[in-house]
Amino acid sequence: ICFSGNRNGMDDDTGLKNCVEGIKQFIGVAEKSNVMVQMELLNSKVNHKDYMCDKTPWGVELVKRVGSPNFKLLYDIYHMQIDEGDVIRTIKDNKDYLGHYHTGGVPGRNIIDESQELYYPAIMKAILATGFTDYVAQEFIPLGNSNDEKIAQLKKAVKICDV
């Protein structure tokens, strides 16, 4: 997993050019080693103010410009719901550029159950419909104080995503 860094006053095109230049310095090593490098999409609205790679179209353009089969986007569903919404359509439309997925409930980044605005069974079905066969990472902050409570939430999340 890699990150774009913050804008720090840069416009999108300059940031894109800088990211491409930086990634091209190491992507050949990843290709030779058969390592997949993934740029994580994060929201800049709530959690990562000023983050450059906060929109799917920007990330897709980055993947195109890098032009390596070993470079894709990590689509963090929690983050992209906050910044973009329209999660299922975005996944379907950009499937060729997405290499991994993270979950998290919105709002709060907690358990992905019925208390959240996203319906994960439908999202998981959409991901499967793209031909994706790898793992989806549960990346939420469990509620509760005990490890047993937290493990129970993780088990519930896995069950929700098992479609």
C-alpha positions, 0 to 999 in steps of 0.5 A: 500500500502506498499513499499520494501525500497531501496537496500542500497547495498543489493542483491535481495535475501537478500532484498527478505528475509528481506521483507518476514520477515517484511511482515510476522510480520503484514500480520496475522492482515491484514488477520484477518481484511480482509485487502488486503496489496499491495506492489507497484512496482516502477521504479528505473531507473527514479523516485525511484533510488535504490528501491528494488521492481522494477521488476515484477519477484522479486515482484511475488517471494515475493508474493509467499514467503509471501503466504497470500491471503491478499498480492499482488502486486500493478502494477503501469503501468507507473513505469513498462513500464519504468523498464520493458516494455512488459506491457500487457504480464506481466499483463497476465502472472502474473494476479494471483499476481496483486491486483491493478493497477495505470496509468500514461503516459510515458514519463512524468507521465502525461495524458494517452492520444495519446501523450504517448507511452502506449495505455491504451485502449489495456492495460485496455482490457488486465486487464479485460481479466484477470478477474479483476473487481475492480477499476484502479487508475488514478495516473498521474500528470495533466498538466495545471494551473487551476483546470478545466484543471486538472479535464478535463484531469482526465475525459479524462483519465477515458474515455480512460480507460472505455473499 
